[in-house]
Amino acid sequence: MTTSHAPRLVQFAVAAAVIFLLVFRLGESPPPWFDEGWHLHVPKNLAVHGIYADYSSEGIRPGGPTISVGPTVMLPIAVLFKFFGVSIPLARVVIVIYALLALWALYRVSMQVSGYWQVSIGAIVLCLMGAGTRFIYSGRNVIGEVPGISFLLLGLVLWFQTAPTNGWRLVGVGLLMGLASVTKNQYAVFVLPGLLVVWIADMAWYRRLGWRMFVIPGIAAGVIFFSWLLVLFYGLGVAEQIGSLQSTAGNAFLVLNPDRLSRNLIYLAVNFGLLFWPAAIYGFFLARPRTDAGQRWGILYIFFVLSTLFYITSVGWPRYAFSTLVLATIFVAQMLYKLGSQIDFQKAGSAGKRLRTILIMILLGIEAGVVGISIYSVATEVITSGNGDVYQTAAYMDEHIPADAIIETWELELTVLTDHAYHTPPYTFMIAANENLQAINYDFNDYVEADYLVTGYRASYANVYPPEVMTGFAAIATFGQYTIWQRQP
């Protein structure tokens, strides 16, 4: 194998591994779960009834999943549902496509800032195998993290190859940044301020690109984001839920609790073989030079820092760290590449140079071990984990439960798969479950006279159906974690 062929062969091997890890057993691993069902209510309702909203047996429910994930995810899935039928594996195909776009964009951004294909491949490998990013898991799930990072990275790719005089391409940059912000609301928290901060950095430090390079994308992104807010609040009825939205945001963002802050800092520190914070510091020095390359690093670094600040001041859910850890892979890969490039056995003559070479090799060996273990763990999860319990439950219900029966459940993934009339707990109880599992106090009999009840992981986790509210119901079938209960005469 010649040196010139090495990049293509490595790229081919990584691409093959990526495709396998993203599509093998797509419907079963991971098993469909609550958040997927929560998000898929909207595209199913849109495909079947033409209504962009959540629903329950009592009718339309404004808000909810229409807030947590944007139309960039909902609309493509709705189109597939409309033409090919409602299917969770089909919905996951949309996320897989976003994952492939995100990884391609990560490769391109890494090349644009570093100039080395080794850094780009390293960033992708770290992204795929990082325990914190859980990129493969997120790339096989109908959640908003992967689509959001794909738009952000695509925006950076376009930005780094656009001249300040090319107004339309700069509008395109802003559109992609705006789409990242509407795809998942946590992106708006750092992407939109990031567009302002990179402009300030250009005026105060780099003094190279001028206002057009930043103001045009900022305006375009703001128009996209605030236009979607207007649609949400006044077109989709979310304005009525402003109180609960403020409560949810207050318990998720800017949680300035010392214990929580320290846990979030530690969570980041243990990623990439303890190299997260060293790479974050190294990124500052990459961004210092007042050159084209330095400013590209600087733009990337500002988004990384703001994303990091968002996470460490948040409630600390691991998914909130997703964008931070994906962006960190570029800095970690660059640092490892530079360390590796210093190994030179022929010139390591002095004892000090030999010691440095040995220490670098030990560090790289540790990182290779971490990556190897992660590869094994991720591949094992894809190949062996998951099950089809929810599909078996849905098939049983289609065959044995009348279509007009009212079914109470909090297993939202199940409600996507059949066309029965499901009643699910109101949003207030979801907020209570997120904040304090002991504060739910939900009795479904106060809301609906259900003919059947289905319990599963979510019901068990939140203890939403204690025995005292299930009086008069008897189990008639069980499939793995799902149990179907029927009201007795």
N, C-alpha and C positions, 0 to 999 in steps of 0.2 A: 504493500500500500504506500503510495507516494504521499508526500506532505500536502500536495495540492488536492488530493482526493480525500484527505482526512475530514475536512469540514462537512462535505456532502454525506459521507458514510455515517458520521456521528449524527448529523441532522436527520438522516433517514431512520436511524435506530431510535432516536428520541421520538420522532413523529409516529413511528409504528407503536412504540410503547404508550404514547399518549392516546392514540385512537383506541387501542385495546382497553386501557384502563377506563376510558370514558364510555365505551359502548357495550362491553361484555356484561351480560345479565342486567341490562339497563332497567328492566321493569321490576326486578326483585331486590337488587342491592344498590342502595339501602332499601329496606322495606318502606313502602309509602307510609307517610306519617302525618301528624296533625297539621304542621305548617304548610305542607303541600296541599292538603285538602282545603285549608283556609284560603290559600292563594287561588286554587283552581275553581273555587265557587264562581268567581267573577267571569273568567272566560267561558265556563260552561253555561252560565246564565245568559251571557251575551250571544253565544252560538245558538242556544236553544230558543231563547225568548227575545233576543235583541235588546237586552237591558244590561248596562254596565253597572252591576251592583252585586252585593252579597244577598243571600236569601235564606229564609227558614220557612217552616210550614205556615207561619202566619203572614208571610209575604216578604217584600223587599226590605233589606236592612241597609240603609246608607252608611257609608264609611267603612270601617273595618279593613278588610284586605285591599280596598281601593286606595287606602292611604299608605299601607306598608310597602307595597310594590306597585310600580307604575305601569303605564300602558305599553311601554317597550317590551314588557314580558307578557302582559295580559292579551294584547291584540294578536300577536303572532300565534299564540296558543289557541285563541278563539277561532282564528281562520282555519287552523288544522282541525279543530273540533267540528267546525261547520261542514267541512268537505269530507272528513275521514272518520268522524265519530269521536265520542268522548273516550279518551284513553290516557292513563297516567304515563305509560312509556312514550306515547306520542308527544305529550307535553314535555317530557324530559329531553326529547330530541332538540327542542328549541334551546334549552339551557346548554346542551352539549355543543351546539353550534356557537353559542356565545363563548363557551369555554375555549374552543379552538381559536376564535377571533382574539380572545384575551391573550392566549399564549403566543400567537403570531405577533400581536402588538407588543407584548413583553420582549420578545426577541428583537423586534425592530427598535424599540426605545433603547434597549441595552446596547445595541450596535451604534445607535446615534450618539449616545453619551460616551461610550468607552472606545468604540472602534475595533473591538476584538470579538470574533465569533465565539471564542472560548467563554467570555463573560456572558454572552447571550445564552449559550447552552447551559452554562452554570446557573444562571438566574431561573431558567425554565425547570431544571432539575430540582433546585431548591424550592421552587414554588410548588412543584408536584409532590415532593416528598416531605416538605415542612410539616411537622406535626401541628403547628399552630394554624397554618393556612388551610389545611384540610381541603386543598383545591379540588382533588378528585371527588371527594364527597360532595362538596358544594356544586361542582360541575355536573353532577348527576341528580340534582335536586331542584325542584321548582321553587327556588328562593331567589332573592334579588342581588346577592353579593357578586356573583360572577358576571351577570350582565352589566352591573354597575361599573366594575373594574374594567370591563372590556371597552366601554365607552370612554372612560377616563384615559386609558392607555392609547386608544385609537386617536383621541384628541391630541395627546402628546406627540404621537408619531407624525400627525399632520402639521402640528405647530413647529416641530423641530426642522421641518423641510420647507417651511413657508417664509417668504421674504416679507418685510414690513409693508411693501408696496402692493402686495397681492391681497386686496380687500376681501374678495369672495372666498378665498381659501381661509382667511382669518374668521370670516363668518362661519365657515364649516367647522373650524376649531371650537368656536363658541357653541354651535349646535350640539356637537358631541359632548362638550362639558355640561351643557344644559340637560342633555338626555341622561348623562350619568347621575345628575342631581335629581331628576324625576323618577329614575328607575328605583332608587332606594334612598329614602330620605336622609340616612346617615351620610351619604356622599355630599349632599347639599351643605352639610355643616362645615365641611372643610374645603370642598372644591370651589364654591363661590367666593368665600373669603380668600382662598388661595390665588384666584385670579387678580384680586386687588393687591395682595402682598407681593406677588412677582412683579407687578408694575412699580410698586414702591421700591423694590430692590433694584430695578433697572434705573430708576431716577436717582436713588441715593448711592448706589455702589457701582453697578456695571456701566451705566451711561452709554449703552451701545445701540439699542433697538428702537427706542422712541415710543411714543404713546400709542400709535396705531396698532402695534403688535400686541397690546394688552387691552386697550379700551374696546376695540371691535369685538374680540372674543368675549369680553366681560359683558358687553351689552347684549350680544346674541344669547349667551347663556342665561342672563337674567330674564330676557323676554321669554325664553322657553320655560324656565322654572316658574316664573310668576304667572304666566298664562295658564300653566297646568294647575297652579293653586286656585286661580279663579274658577276653572272648570270644576275642581274638586269641591270648593266651598259653595258655589252658587249653581252649578250644573248638576252635581251629584249629591247635594244635600249634606255635605260634611259640616257646614257651618253650624248645624244644630248640635254637633258633638264637640264643640270647641272646649267645653269644660273637661270632658274626659280626655281629650287630646292633650290639654295642658297638664293634666294629672299624669298621664303616661310619659310625656316628655320630661316632666320634672323628676320622675323616678328613674329615668334612663340616662339623661344627659346632665352634665355638670353636677355629678354626685361627689361633692368635695368632702368625702369622708376619709380621714387619714388611713384607716385600715383598708378601705377599698383602694385608695391610691397606691398603697404599698403593694397590695396583691396584684394590681394591674401592672406595676413596674416589674415585679418579679415574673409575672406571666410572660411579658415580652422578653425578659432577660434570658429565660431558659430556652428560647428558640434558636435554631441554627447552631446547635452545639455551644451555647453561651456566647455567640458572636453578635447578637443583635445590637447591644449597646456599643461595643467597639466599632461595629460597622456604622452605627449612627454618628459616632464622633468622627470617624474617617470621612464620612460624607460631607461634613462641614469643610474639611480641608480640600476636598474635591471641588466644592462650590466656590471657593475663595477667589481663584484667578479671574481677572477681568478680561477674559477671552471668550470667544464663541463657545468653546468646549466648556469653560468654567461656568458660563451662564446657563448652558443646557443642564449641567449638573445642578446648578442653583435652582432652576425652575423645578426640576424633579425633587430636589431636596426640600423645597418649601412645601410642596404637597405632602411629602412624606412626614415632615415635622408636624404640620397641622393635623394630619390624620392620626399621628401618634398622640398629640395633645388631646384630640377628641376621645381617643380610647382610654387614656389613663384617667380622664376626668369623667368617664361614663360609669354605668353600673357594672361594666366589666364582663359582659357576656362575650364568649370567645368570638362569635361572629362579628362583633364590633371591631375586632382587631384584624379582620380579614384584609382590608385594603392596606393597612399599615404593614402587615407582614409580606404581602405581595410586592409592594414597592421596596421593602427592605431587601428583597432577594437581589436586586441589582447592585446595591452597595456591598452586600456580603460577597457576591460573586466577584466584584471588582477587587475587593480587598484580598480575597483568596488568590486571585490571578496574579496580583502584584507580588504577594508573598511567594507564590510558586516561581515567579520569574526571577527571583533572587537566588534560587538554588543553582549553584555552579560548582561542581566538584573539582573541576580543573583549577579554579582560582581560589578555592577555599584553603589557602595555605596556612594562615595564622590560626592559633588556637581559638581566638575569638570568632573568626569567620566560620570555622568548623562547628563551633558550638551553636552559632546562629543558624547554620544550615540544618543541623540536627533538630533544633527546636522547631524550625519551620516545617520540617518533614514530619515531626511528631504531631504538630497541629493539623497539618493536611491529612495525616493518617487518621486522626480522630474524626475529622470531618467526613472522610471517606467512609469510616465505620458508621457514623450517624446516618449518612445518606443510604448506605447499604441496608441497615436495619429498617429505615423508613420505607425503602423500596419493598422489602419483604412484607412489612406490615400493611402497606397500602394494597399491594397485589393480593395478599391473603384476604383482606377485607372484601375486595371486589369479587374474588373467586368463590369464597366460601360463605360470606355473611349474607343476611337477608333471607326472605322467604316470600311465598305467595299466599299467605294466610288471608290477606284482605281480599284477594281475588276469589278465593274459595268461599269466603263469607258472602261476598256480593253475588256469586253464582247461586248459592243456596237461597238467598233472599229473593232473587229473581224467580226462582222455581217454586218456592213454598210460601212466600208472603204476598198477599194481595197488593196490587199496585196502589190502591186507595188507602191502605193502612197508614196510620201515623206512627212514626218511629222516633223515639227519643234517643239521642246519642251525642257524645262529644268526640267521636272518632271521625273527624271531618274528612279524612282520606276516603272513608267508606261512602260518604254521602255523594262523592263525585261519581262513583261507579254504578249506581243504580238510580232509577228515576222515581223512587218512592218519595213520599212526603215526610221529610225529616224535620224534627224540631231540635235545635241546638241551643245551649245556654246563651243568654244575651251577653253582649260585649262587657258589661260591667263585671261579670264573673270571670272573664278572661283576664281582665286587669287585676282582679283580686288574686287570681291564681299566680300571676307573675310576681305580685308583690308579697303575698303571704298566703300559703296554701291553707292555713287554718281559718282564713277569713272568708271562705267562699259562701258557706251556708246557703246552698242552692237546693230547692225542692222543686223538681220539674212539674210535680202535680199542681203547683200553683199557676202554671203557664199553659199546660196542655194535657188533654186526656189521651195519653199515648196507648196504642194497641200493643206496641213492642218496644223493647229497650235493648240497645246494643252497647256493651261495655268492652273496653280494651285498655291499651297502655295509658292513654290520656286520662280515662276515667279513674284508673288505678293510681296514677301519679298525683292527680289533684284531689282524689277521694271525693269526687263530685256526686257519686251515687252511693251513699252509705246505706246499710241495710234498712234503716227506718223509712227511707223514701221509696224503697222498692217493694213494699208490702203488696202482696197480690200478684207478683210476677214470679214465673218459674222458668228456669233455663231449659231451652229446647234444642240447642246445638252449640257446639264449641269448635272453633278452628284456631288453634294456636292461642294467641292472646285475646281473641275476640269471642265473646259469649253473647248469644241471642236469647233474650228473655221475652216471654209472652204473658200478657195480662190474662189471669185466670178468671173464668166466669164466676 
